[in-house]
Amino acid sequence: MVVGDFDRRPDVLMEDLIAPLTPHRRGHSIEALATADLPIRTATLDLREIPQGDPLAHEALTAH
């Protein structure tokens, strides 16, 4: 899996969830999701050290 694809997946899911809502409710939902985004990402983050030459290190650095 490419890191960029993983980063984009929640955005696609959010768009599908809020699409049927009225503009007013959509605005509130976007605000709530934005507020919850950072704590959720932080809570699910898995940090580990990998060797500099590891393909995952290269992928992570080139994705951002």
Backbone bond lengths (Angstrom), bond angles and torsions (degrees), N, CA, C in turn:
res aa  C-N    CA-C-N  psi(-1)  N-CA   C-N-CA  omega(-1)  CA-C   N-CA-C  phi
1 M - - - 1.453 - - 1.522 108.63 -
2 V 1.299 116.64 134.81 1.455 122.08 176.93 1.518 108.24 -82.41
3 V 1.327 116.81 137.60 1.464 121.72 -175.97 1.521 110.92 -56.91
4 G 1.316 118.97 -42.68 1.457 122.29 -179.76 1.519 112.54 -58.48
5 D 1.345 116.99 -38.09 1.467 120.88 177.76 1.521 110.40 -64.51
6 F 1.318 116.56 -41.41 1.466 120.77 -179.94 1.526 110.52 -64.43
7 D 1.341 116.64 -39.93 1.462 121.18 179.66 1.520 111.76 -66.02
8 R 1.317 117.88 -32.10 1.460 122.06 -175.94 1.524 112.84 -82.18
9 R 1.311 118.40 -25.70 1.462 122.25 -174.01 1.523 113.79 -55.06
10 P 1.329 120.90 -44.43 1.467 119.84 178.52 1.522 113.17 -61.96
11 D 1.337 117.44 -32.60 1.460 120.44 178.47 1.522 111.31 -65.14
12 V 1.321 116.33 -40.59 1.461 120.58 178.71 1.523 109.95 -65.71
13 L 1.323 117.40 -43.19 1.462 120.66 178.41 1.525 111.05 -62.51
14 M 1.323 117.31 -41.11 1.457 120.90 179.51 1.527 110.19 -63.02
15 E 1.321 117.55 -43.81 1.465 121.10 179.45 1.523 110.79 -59.10
16 D 1.321 116.95 -41.77 1.466 120.79 178.80 1.525 111.52 -64.98
17 L 1.331 117.05 -36.80 1.464 120.98 -178.75 1.519 113.23 -70.92
18 I 1.327 116.55 -38.91 1.460 118.60 -174.08 1.525 113.57 -93.23
19 A 1.325 118.44 -11.44 1.467 121.47 -176.98 1.531 113.28 -53.36
20 P 1.336 120.67 -43.75 1.469 119.50 -177.21 1.536 114.68 -77.94
21 L 1.319 118.23 -5.73 1.463 121.03 -176.48 1.529 111.68 -77.79
22 T 1.326 114.79 157.80 1.462 119.64 173.29 1.530 108.07 -68.04
23 P 1.332 117.87 158.39 1.472 119.40 179.43 1.534 112.76 -55.35
24 H 1.325 117.40 -38.56 1.466 121.09 179.81 1.531 111.11 -63.38
25 R 1.320 116.43 -49.78 1.473 120.46 179.76 1.532 110.88 -67.84
26 R 1.321 117.01 -33.96 1.456 120.85 178.27 1.531 109.60 -62.05
27 G 1.331 116.79 -42.29 1.461 120.64 178.58 1.517 112.27 -61.30
28 H 1.329 116.28 -43.46 1.464 119.89 178.14 1.529 111.22 -65.49
29 S 1.313 116.35 -39.46 1.471 119.78 179.65 1.518 111.54 -65.92
30 I 1.322 117.09 -40.93 1.465 120.84 178.85 1.530 109.95 -63.14
31 E 1.328 116.72 -42.40 1.468 120.85 177.38 1.528 111.07 -60.19
32 A 1.330 116.23 -46.95 1.468 120.51 -178.26 1.527 110.98 -64.51
33 L 1.314 116.85 -42.40 1.463 119.71 179.76 1.526 111.06 -66.15
34 A 1.315 116.93 -38.83 1.471 119.85 178.34 1.523 110.83 -64.78
35 T 1.326 117.14 -38.18 1.463 121.33 179.00 1.523 111.13 -65.78
36 A 1.319 116.67 -38.43 1.466 121.36 -176.65 1.528 112.80 -83.55
37 D 1.316 117.85 -16.80 1.464 121.46 -172.03 1.529 113.36 -58.89
38 L 1.314 118.24 -52.70 1.466 120.23 -176.08 1.522 113.20 -63.02
39 P 1.348 119.75 -48.57 1.470 117.88 178.75 1.534 113.02 -61.36
40 I 1.318 116.75 -35.01 1.471 119.61 179.41 1.522 110.10 -68.52
41 R 1.318 117.00 -45.51 1.474 119.77 178.84 1.522 110.75 -62.09
42 T 1.319 116.66 -41.59 1.460 120.95 179.99 1.521 110.78 -64.17
43 A 1.310 117.77 -41.86 1.460 122.16 -177.85 1.529 111.91 -67.91
44 T 1.315 117.74 -27.25 1.461 120.70 -176.03 1.525 112.40 -103.45
45 L 1.312 117.37 6.65 1.447 122.40 -178.24 1.528 110.42 -75.18
46 D 1.301 115.95 134.00 1.460 121.93 178.53 1.524 108.15 -119.64
47 L 1.324 116.57 103.28 1.457 121.08 -179.98 1.514 110.15 -97.21
48 R 1.313 114.84 134.84 1.455 119.94 174.46 1.510 108.28 -152.19
49 E 1.298 115.22 149.05 1.457 120.56 -179.88 1.521 109.13 -84.96
50 I 1.330 114.97 133.85 1.454 120.08 175.99 1.523 108.47 -129.29
51 P 1.331 116.94 154.25 1.463 119.93 -178.93 1.529 111.71 -60.76
52 Q 1.306 116.59 147.57 1.453 122.76 -177.53 1.534 112.12 -57.11
53 G 1.305 118.09 -35.30 1.459 121.53 -178.19 1.523 114.49 -83.00
54 D 1.313 118.46 -2.62 1.469 122.88 -178.85 1.531 109.65 -65.13
55 P 1.346 118.14 135.80 1.460 120.62 178.21 1.541 113.24 -55.70
56 L 1.321 117.61 -31.52 1.466 119.67 178.34 1.526 110.93 -65.65
57 A 1.329 117.14 -35.86 1.466 120.64 177.83 1.527 109.90 -63.95
58 H 1.302 116.19 -44.63 1.467 120.30 178.35 1.523 110.99 -62.32
59 E 1.316 117.07 -44.62 1.463 122.12 -179.85 1.536 110.64 -61.58
60 A 1.321 116.30 -43.86 1.463 119.71 -179.14 1.523 111.38 -64.89
61 L 1.306 117.00 -41.14 1.468 120.41 -178.24 1.525 112.46 -71.35
62 T 1.311 117.69 -35.51 1.462 119.86 -178.33 1.527 112.46 -82.08
63 A 1.327 117.62 -17.08 1.468 121.17 -179.01 1.524 111.69 -76.29
64 H 1.315 117.11 -21.26 1.479 119.67 -175.90 1.448 110.84 -120.61
